[in-house]
C-alpha cells in the first residue's frame, strides 16, 4: 500500500512545482513586457507652480497624486530654456550647441531627418512601439538641417509620418495649422470641430490623448508624447472660463525675488537688450498685474491637471496602468516678475529649473513614492526613455540615462554632480532672421556689446554662468545654499575665487563636449 502511494505523492509534488513554476514564469513574463511610455509636457509652466513642489494653492491635485505615487525630482534643469530648442534637446538628448535648432541666427536651423531618426519617438517606433503625438510639436524636421527654423509651406505629415502612427499636431512656430492622422478618424475630427471654442484648447488635447488610448492595440507597446499649449499665454481664448472662476478671488503669495517696478541690479546688457525687462514692466511689475497673470496661469495649470486625472482613470479602466511609465514636465520655466523679468531663456532658477515627475506602474513601492535630489538635465530624458524601453541610447545622445536613479541601482556618488545650461537666443537677431546679411548683423551685435548669450553650470550648491560674448565677459556666481533667490552675485568676491575658477573651467569643458 505504501509503495503504491509514493509515486502518487511524487506526482502531486511535481504538479504543484510545475504550477508554481508556471505561475512564476507568468509573473516574470508580465514584468518583462515592454512598458508603455507617456510623456506629458506643458508649455512655460514654472517648476514651482504645483502642489507637489510646495504650492498647493495651484490646485494640481492629480499631478500631485502622480508625484505621490512616483519619483519627484527636486534638482532637474533645462539644458536650454526656450521652447523650440528645448523640445529638440528633450527629444534628441542633445544640447543646442550641438543641434543648433532655435529661433535666432546663427542657431536657427531645422532638425535634419537623419538626426530625427535618433530621437526617442523614432527609435521606439523602429523597435516596434506604436507612437503618438498630440499638441504643439514646436520645431521643424527637414531633409537637411538648414535655416530658417520655420520654413515656408511646411507639411508636418510629410516630415513626421515616419515617426508617428497617430498625430494631432499644432503648427505653432512651424506653420501648417492643425494636422491630424489617421485622417479618417471621425472621433478626432469631432474633438477638433470648428465650432468648439478656442478656450477649450487644453480639453481638446486631453480628449485626443484619450482617443489614442482608446485606439491602442492590446498586443503592442506604445509611446505617446503629449505637448499641451497651456500654460503659455493668458488671453481669454487661452483660458477655460469655469477654471478661471476657481481662482478669481484668490491672492497668490508673491515670490521673495519678485520686483515691483524695474530691477536696477540686472547687468546693463540685459536691461538694455533683453525683452524680458520691458515685458515685466508691461505685464508683471505691479501687485495687480502679478495677481492677474498668476491667476490665469493657475487656471490653465488646473485644466491640464484635470486631463492628467482623466488619463489616470482611463489607464486604470483599461488595465494599462501597471505597465505604463508616465513622465510629467514642461519645456521651460518662466520668471513671472521674479528678478524683475518676464519670459524665460536667461539662466536664473525660475527659468532653468524644471519640474520632473516620473511614475512607473511596474516599480515596487520601495523604488518610488519618494523625492530625488540627483541632478538631472533635460538632455537626460531621451536616453532614459530608451533605456526604460530596453534600448540603448543613440550614440548621438549627449545626455545620461537616469533609469538607475529611478530604480535605485545607481549610486548617487557616481552620478553627475553638475549640469550644463545655455541661452543662444537674442531677440534682435530673431527680428532680422530673414535678412540676407544676417552673419554681419550678428557680428555687429556682438561687437557693440549687445549680446546676452550665456552658458553655465549648476551643481547642488552653486550656479555659475557667463555672458561669454560680452567684452569684458560678465560672470555671475551664486551660493544657492545661502542665497536661493540669486540676489548676491559672488563673482567679484575674492573669497570665492577658487569656486569661480573651477566652475569657469567646468563650463568650458561642457561646452567643448557639447560641440564635438
N, C-alpha and C positions, 0 to 999 in steps of 0.2 A: 504493500500500500504506500509506504514511504517512497519507494523507488518510483512509483507512478506519479507522485506529487511533485518531485524535484524538477522534471522538465517543464511542468506547468508553471511552477513558480519562476523559473528562469525565463520562460516565455513571457510571463506577465511583466517581469522586470524589464525585459528587452523592449516590450511595447511601451512601457512607461518612460524608459530612457529615450526611445525614439520620439515619443510625443514631446518630451521636454526639449530634445534637440531640434525638432521641427518647429516648436514654438519659439525657441531661441533664434533659429535661423530666420524666422519670420520677423521677429523684432529687429534682428541685425539688418535684414534686407530693408525694412522700413526706415531704419535710422540712416541707412546709406543711400536712400533715394536722393537724387539731385534736388536741392532745395529750390523753391520758388523765391524770387527776389523782387521786392517792390521798393523802388527808390522814390521818395517823396521830397520835393524841393519847392520852397516858397521863393518869392522874389522880394529882395530888400527887407527881409524880416530880421530885425535886430536880435542878437542872440538872447538877450535877457527879457524879451517881450513875451514870456510864457511862464506859467506857474512853476514848472519843474526847474527853472533857473532863477527862482526866487521872487517872481512877480505874479502872485495868484490873482491880482486884480484884472489880469488879461483874460481870465476865464477860459483857459485852454485845457479843459478837464480831460478830453480824450487823448490829447498829446501827452498830458501829464500821466495818464494811466499807461500809455505806451512806454513812457520813460520808466514808470514804476516797475513794469514787467521786463524791462530791458536793461541796457547799459547807457548811462548818461555820461558823455564826455565833457569834462569841465575845462579842458585845455585844447580845444580844436581851433584851427586858424586857417583863413583863406590864403592860398598862395598868391592870389590876386583878387582884389575886392571890387570888381565891377562886372556887370552881368555877362557880356559876351565872352571875354577871355576866361572868366571864372567857370562858365559852363563847359568850355573846351577843356580846361585844366581838369575838371572833375571827370569828364567822360574819357579823356585820354591818359590821365595820370602824368601830365607834363606841365612844366612851367611856361608862362607866357614868353619868356626869353627864348624858349625852345620852339613853341608852336607859332608864335607871333600873330595870333588871331585876336584882333581888337578893333577899337573904333578909330584910333588916331594914328596917322602915319608917323614913323615908318613901320609901325606894328599894326597894320590894318589889312592883313591877309585873310583869305578864306582858308579853310582846312582842306588839304588835299584828300582825294578819295582814298589814296594809299594809306594816309595817316588815319583816316576814319575807320579803316578796316582793323586798326589796332585799338579801337575804343572798346569799352566793356560791352555795349549792346551788340556790336558786330561780332566780337569774339564769342559771346554767348549764343548768338544765332548760329554761328558756324559750328558750335558744339551741340546743336540740336534743340536749343531753347526756342520757345515761341516768344517773340519780342514785341513789345508795345510801347508807344509813346503818346502821351496826352499833355497838351498845353503849349507853353512857349518854348520852342527849340532854341531860338536866340542866336544862332550862328549858321553860316552857310558852308556846305561842303561842295567843292567843285573838283573837276578832274585834276587840276594842278592848283597849288597854293599861290594865289596871286591877289594883289589889291585890285579893286576895293573889296572890303569885307562884306559889303552889302551890294551884291551885283544886281544889275537891272534884269527885270523879267525872270526872276528866279523861280524855278519849278521844283518845289520840295519833293514831289513824288519821284521825279527823275533822279534826284540825288540821294534820297533817303530810303527808297523802296527796298534796296538790298539789305538794309539793316533792320527794318521794322516790318513785321507782318501786319500790325494794327497801328494806325497812325491817325491822330486827331491833332494836327499841328497848327499853332497860331504863328503867323508870319512876321511878328514884331522884329524889327531890325533887318530882316532879310526880304521883306515883301512877299507877295503871293497870297495874302489874306489867309483864310482858313482852308486847310486841305485835309480831306478825310479818305481813308481807305481801311477796309474794303468799301468800295463806292456803293455797293448795293445793300449796305446795312441800313435798313429803314429806321431802326431804333436810334442810330447815331444821327441820322438826318432829322429826326424828331427832336432829339436833345438840342440840336443847334438850329432849330427852326427860326426863321427870320422874325417871327412875332414874339419870340422870347426876349425879354428886356436885357439890355447890356449890364444892368446891375446884378444880374444873376450869373455873371461870368464864372465865379467860383463854384456855384451849384452845377453849372454845365460841365465843368471839369470833373467834378465829383461823379456826376451821372455817367460820363464817358468812362471813367475809371471803373465803375461798377459794371458797365457794359462789357468791358474787356474780360472781367472775371466770369460773367455770365456766358461768354462765348469760348471759354477756355476748355480745350480737350482734356479729358481725365488722365490720359496716358503720356502727357508731355509736360516737362517743367516750363516755367515761364519767367520772364523778367519784364516787369512793367515800370517804366520811368514816367513819373507824373510831375509836371512843372507848372505849378499854379502861377497865374499872373498876379494874384494877391501876394503880399500886401502892398504892392507898389501902387503909388498914386492915391489921391484922396478925393477925386471928383465924385459927384453924386452917381455918375454912371459906373463907378468902380465899387461902390459900397452897397451892400444889400440892406435896404431900409429897415426891416424888422430887427436886424442885428445891431445897427447903429443906435436904434432906440434903447437897447440894453445899457448903453454907456453914456447916454445924453446928459445925465446929471452927475456923472462920476468925476471927481477931481483926482487926477493921477499924481502920485508923488513925482517930484522933479529931481532928476539926477544931480548929484553933487557938482558935476563939472558942466552942467548946463549954464549958458552965458546969456544974461539979459542984455541985449544990445550987441555991440561989437566986441570981439576979443582982440585986444591990442597986443597980446603976448605972442600971437602967432608969428612965424617967420614972415618977413616982408614979401618974399617971393610967393607965399601962399596968400597973404592978404590982398596982394595986388593982381593975382592972376588966376586963382582957383575959384570956380563958380560956386563952391560951397559957402563962400563968405557972403556974397550978395543974396544967395538963396536963403541963408539963415536970416538975414535982415528982413527979407520979404515974407518968410514963412514960419519961423520958429523962435524969433528973438524977443517975444513978449510972453508973459504968462498966458494970456488969452490965446495967442497963436499956438503956443505949445499944447495947451489942452485940446484945442480943436483938432490938431493933427493927430495927436496920440489917440484920441477917442476914435478917429476914423481908421487909424492903423489897427487899433484893438478890435474894432468891429470886423475888419477883414480877416484878422487872425482868428477870430471866433468862427467865422464862416468856414475857414479852412479846417478848424478843429472839428466842426460838425461833419465834414467829409471824412476825416480820419475815423470818426465814430462809425459812420456808415460802412467804411471799408472793413473795420474790425468785425462788425456784425456780419457782413457778407462772408468774410473768411471763416468765421465760426460756423455759420449756417451751411457752408459748402464743405466743411471738413478740411479746409486747406491750411488753417492757421498753424497747426502743429508742425508743418513742414515749410513754413514761409519765414523769410527774413525781411524785415521792414527797416529801412533807413530813412530817417527824417532829418532834414537840414534846410538851409537856404543857400542862395547863390552869392550873397554878400551882405554886409551889415549896413547900418545907416546911423548917422550922427544924431538926427532929431534935436539939434541945438547944442548937444554936447561939444565942448571945445569951441563954441561959437561957430559951428559949422552945420551945414546941411549936406545931404548927399552921402557919398562913401569914397572909396578909392585910396585916400591917404591912409597911412599905416598906424593910426591911433586905434585903441582897442575897440571902440564902438563900431568901427568899420571892418576890422580884420578878424574879430573874434567870431567864431562860428558855432551855432547850435548844432549839436550832433547827438542823435539818439539811435541806437541800434537794438532792435528787438529780434531775437532768433527763437522762433517757436520750437525748435529742436533742442535747444540748450537746457541743461539741467539748471535747477533753481540756483545752485551754488555758483554757476557761471554768469548769472545775470542778477537783476534786482540790486544794482549797485551803481555807484558813481566811480568814474575812472579819471585819474589825473595824468595819464600818459599824454604827451604832446603829439597831436595829430595834425597833419596838413591836409588840405583839400585834395592835393595830388595823391594822397594815400588811398582815396576812396576807390578808384578804379581797380588797382591791383588787389585790393581787399575783396571787392565783389567777385573778381575772377577766382581768387583763392577759395572763397566760400562755396563756389560752384565746382571746386575740384580742378580748376585750370591754373596753369602757370601764367603769371602776368606777362604781357607782351614785352619784348626786350626794349621797346621804345619808352616804356613807362618809367618815369623818374621817381615816383613815389614808392612808399614802402607798404607792404602787406601787414595790416594790424590785426589779422584774424587771431594771431596768437595772444594778443592783448585781450580780445573778446573771450577766448576760451581759457584764458589764464595759463597758457603754456609758454608764454613769452615773459621772461624776467624783465621787469622794468629797468633793472640796472644795465641791461644790454640793448635797450630800446633807444631811439634817437632822443637826444637831450636838447635839440633846437630845431626850429622850423624856419623856413625861408619865405619872405614876402616881397612882392614887387608892386609898384604902380608905374605904368608906362603911358598913362593917359594924360594928354594935355588938351584942354578944351579948345585952345587956339588952333591947334593942329587939326582937331576934328572939324572945326569950322571951315578949313581950307583943304579938306581931304581930297577934293576932286581937282585941285589946281595942278597944272602941268609942271610947275616948278616947285613941287612940294618938298623935295630934298633941300633946296636952297632956303625955303621958308623955315624948315626945321632947324637948319644951321643958324639962321638968324635969331630964332627964339632962344637957342642955347647961348649964342654969343652975347645977347642982350640980357642974360641972367633972368630969363622968364620961365625957365624950366623947373618944375617941381617934381619931375620924375624921381622916384626914390626906391631904394631897396634896403632890406634889413633882416634881422633875425629876432626871434622870440624864444627865450628859454623859460624855465619855470619861474624864474625871478626877474630876468632882465629883458628890456625891449631896447633895441638899438636900430636906428635907420639913418640913412644919409641921402641928402639931395645931391646926387653924385654929379649932375651936370652943372651945378651952380659953381661959380668961381668967386671966392673960395668955397669948397664943399661945406655944406651945412649939416651938422650932425645933431641927433637927439638921442639921449640915453635916459632911461627911466628905471628906477628900482621899484618894481611892482609890488614887492612885499610891503614897502612903507608908503608907496605913492601909487595906488591902483588907478587913480584918476588921471595920471600923467600930467601933473601940474608943475613939476620941478625938474627941468632939464639939467642933468648932471654932466653933460658932455664937456663942459669947460671947467669942471671941478677936479683939481689935481688929485684929490683923494681917490678918485675912481679911474685914474689914468690907465691902470693895468686892465681893468674891466673893459674900458673903451677900446684899448689896443687889441685885446683878444676878440671882442665881438666884431670889430672892424675887419680883422683877418678872416673870421668865420664867414662874414657876409661876402667877402670877395671870393672865398673858396666855393661857397654855394653858387654864386653867380657863374664862375668858370665851369662848374659842373653842369649848370643848367643849360649852357650854350654849347656843350660838347656835341 
